[in-house]
Amino acid sequence: MYYLLFGFLYLLSLLPMRVLYLLSDVAYFIVYRLMGYRKEVVMGNLAIAFPQKSEAERIAIAKKFYRNFTDTFIETIKFISAPPSFFDKRFSADFRQVHEVYKDGRSIQFHLGHNFNWELANLAVPKYLPDQLHGVYLTINAKPIDRLFRYIRGRFGTYLIPANRMREEMLRLRDQQYILGLIADQSPSIPHKAHWTMFFGRPTAFLKQPEAAARRNDLPVFFAHFTKPRRGHYVCHAELAAAHPAELPEGALTRQYAQYLERVMTEQPELWLWSHRRWKYEHHPHWPLL
C-alpha cells in the first residue's frame, strides 16, 4: 500500500506549482464549498478568538484559511520530490541570533505552532541552523501515511523523534549539543495534568512537556512562526523567548508562549489551523490557572 501511495504522489509532485495550485483551487471548492469540512469548528474557534469582529469578517478569515489549508497539503505533496533549490527560491529566514546563542555551547529548543506551512520546519529551516535539527512528531495511525510523512520530513537531514519516545531520545542526547523543534500548541490529552493559561480571553490547556524539558535542562528557547508574503512563499521568524528557562517560575514560559501565539495569530489569522478543536476542554475551578 505504501509504495502505491508513494508512487502516485511522487508522480503528482513532479507537476509544476502552477498546475498543483490549480488542483488546490479545486480542493478548496470541494473542502469549503461542497463539504464544509469542520466549518462549525472553524467558525466557533474564530468567534472565540475574535469576538470583536463581525460575522462577515470572520467568514472572510475562514475562506482565506481554507485556501491556505488546501495549499498546505498540495505543497506537502510537492515536497516529496522538490530539490533544495525549490526551497531556496520560496523560503527565507534570519537565524543570526540562533547562531549566536548556539556558539555558547548550549543546546536550543524551538517552540512552533500549527501555522502554515509547518512542514517547512523540517525541510527548509535546517539549512539556516548551526547544527542538525531534531524534530518531535506525533505518529499517524495509518502506517502508510505515517511512513510517507517520515520520508518527507527527513529528506534533508532532520532527525525525527516520535513523541512517545521523546524521553529515551533525550537521555541519548543529554551529553551532546543539539537543536530540538517542538510543535507546542497541541491540546493535551489529559487536561487536568496540563498547564492552564488565558488564551484569547479563555482558560486554555497547554502541554507541560515543552516547558518542562527547557527548564529541566536550562535550554535557551526560541519561539518561531511562519508568515506568507504571497502564495507559495514563506518567511520564518524566530525570537529568543528565554535564555535561561530554569530561572523562570513554573508556568511562566507556557504563559509567554500563549501570549506569543495570540499575537502572531492576530497578525495573520488565516495562517492558523482553525479546524483544530483548540478549546475542547472546560477549565475546572480547582485546576491552577497561570
N, C-alpha and C positions, 0 to 999 in steps of 0.2 A: 504493500500500500504506500509506504514512504517513497519508494522510487517512482511510482506512477505520479504521485503528488509533486515530487521534486522535479521530475522531467517536464511535466506540464507547465508548472510555474516558472521553471528556468527558461523555457522557450518564450513564455509570455514576457519575462523580464528583459528579453533582448529587443523588444519593441522600443521605438523612440518615445521619449517622455510625452511629446505632444499627442501621440496615439494613446498612451496609457492614461493621460489626463482626460481624454475623451471617454475612456472606459469609466473613469472616476465620476465624470458628469452623469453618465447613465446610472452608475451605482447610487449616486446622490438622489436621483429622481426616484429610484426604487426604494431606497432605505428611508428617505424622508417623506416623499410624497405618497408612495403606494403603501409601504409597510408601516410607516410611522414608528420606526424602531425606537422603543423606550422613550417615546415623546413625552409621556406623562412624567417620567423620572427627570428628563432634561428640563422641562418647564417647571417642575416642582423645585429642582435644585436652583434654577435661576431666580425663582421667586424668593427663595430663602436668601440667596446671595445679594440680590439687587431689588429689594422691596421698593426702593425709591424710583425705580424705572417703570415706565408704562408697559402694559402688555405688548404693545406694538414693538417697543424697544427690545423686550426680552425675546420676542419671536424673531426679530432681526438677528440677534446674537445666536439664537438656536440654528437658524438657517446657515449662518457662517460656520458654526460648529460642525454641522453635518457635512458641509463641504470639506472642511479640514479632516474630519473623521474618515471620509472615503478616500481623500488624498493620501492620508497616512498609510492606509492598507495597500493602496496602489504603489506608493513609493517603497514600501517594505518589500513588495514583490520585486521591484527594480533592484533592490539591494542584494538580491540573490546573485546577480552577475555583475553589478556595477563595479568598475575598476576604481582605484584610488583617485584618478583624475576627475571622476564624476563628482566626488565629494569636494575636491579642491575648488571646483567651479561653483558649488552651490552651498558651501558651508564656510563659516569663519568664526574665530574666537580669539579672545585676548586673555591668555592664561599666564601673563608675566608674573602676577602676584603668586600664582600657584608654584611657579618655578622658584621664586624667591623663598617661599616657605619650605619647599622641599630641600633646598640647599642646606637647611639647618639639620638635616639628618633624621627628621621625624616623618612618620607616615601621615597620610592625609585621608580624610573621609569626605566624600561628596554626598549631599542630600539633594536629590532631584524629586520632581513630581511628574504626574501624568499629563504633561503638556506636549503638544505636537511639535515635531515628531520625535518622541522619546527614544525610538530605536537608534537614532543618530548617536546617542551616548556611547554605544558600543562600537560604532563604525567610524564616525567622523571625529569624535573627541580625542581618541587615543593619540592621534598624530600630534596634538598640541600639548601632551602631557610629558613630564620628565621621566616617566617610568611606565611600566605595564599597568593597565587598568584591570582591577579585579571587580567584576560586576556581579552583584547578587540578584537572582531572579527567582520568580515563582514558577515551579514546573506546571506544565499544562497536562491535564488528564489524558487528552487524546495523544497517544505516544507519537504517531507520525508528525503531528503538528508541533509537538514539543521538540522533536528531533530537528525539524526544519528550522525552528527559531533558534535552536542552539547553533546550528550551522551558520545562519545569518549573523548572529550576534558575535560569533567567534572568528569571523573571517579575517579580521585584521589584528588578531593577537590578544583580544580581551580574554582574560581567564575567567570563566564562568563558574559561579558558586551557587548551587541550589540553596534556597533559603533554609531548607530543612537540614542542611549540612554546614551551616554557617559557623556553628560553634567549633566543629572539628577543623574547619579550614582556618579559622582564626588562631587556633592553637598551633597549626603548622606554620603560620606566618609570624608568630609572636616575636621571633628573633630576627625578622627581616624588615626592611623599609618597604612600604607598599602604598598603593593608592586604591582606595575602596569606593565604589559607587553604589549608592542605595536609592531605590525609588521609595521614598519615605512617607508617601501620602495615602497608602492603603488604609482601609478600615480594618482595625484589629479584629480577629475572630473571637476574642474573649474580652468583651467590653469592660468588665469590672477590673481587669488587670491592665487597662490602658492608661495612658496619660490623657486627662480630660482638660481641655482649654477652650477658650472662646475663639470661635472661627466664624467670621461673617455674622457676629452677633448671636451665635447659638453655641451652647456647650457641645463639643465635638471630640470624639475619641481618636487619639493618635497612637501609633506604635511606640512602645517604650524602648525597643531594642536599638534603634539607631543612636539615640542619645546615650543609652547605657554603654554601648560599645565605645563611643567617643570619650565619655567621662572615665570609664574604667582604664583606658589606655592613654588618656590625655592627648587625643589626636586632634590637630587643627581641623576644623570643619568649614567647608565651603558650601554655601547654598548656590544652586545653579538652575537656570531655566533657559528655554529657547524662545526667541522671537522669530517672526516670519515676515521679512520686508515685502516679499512678493511670493507668488506661488512657486513652490519648489526650492526656495532659497531660505536658509536659516542662519541665525547667529546665536551662539551660546554665550551666556553671561554668567560669570562666577564671581561671587563676593565672599570674602572671609567673614564668617559669622562668629567664630570663636577660636582664638589662638590657643587657649588653654581651657577646654571644657571642664576639666576636673576642678577648676576653681569656681565654677558656677554652682548655684544651688540646684538640687534635683528639680527637673521640670523646666528650668529657665530656657534651655536650648530648644526644647519642644515648643514652648510658647513663642519663642523668637522665630522658629521655622513656620509656625502657623501664621504669624504676622507677615512674614516674607511672602508666603503663598498668597495670602489675601491681597497684598499689594500688587504682585505681578499678575494675578488673575484678574484684578480690576483693570489693569492697564491694557490687557489683550484677552478679554474673556473668551473669545471664540477659539482660543488655542487650548482650552482645558477640556478634560474628559468628563463632560457633564452627564454622560449616560451612566456613570458610576454612582451607586447609591451611597453618597458620602455621609448622609445624615440618617442612616437606617436605625441607629440605636438611640434610645432615650436615656438621658442622664439621670441617674438616681441621686437624690439629695445627699446620701451618705457617702457617695464617691467623691474623693477630693477633686477640686477644680483649681487648676493652676492660675 
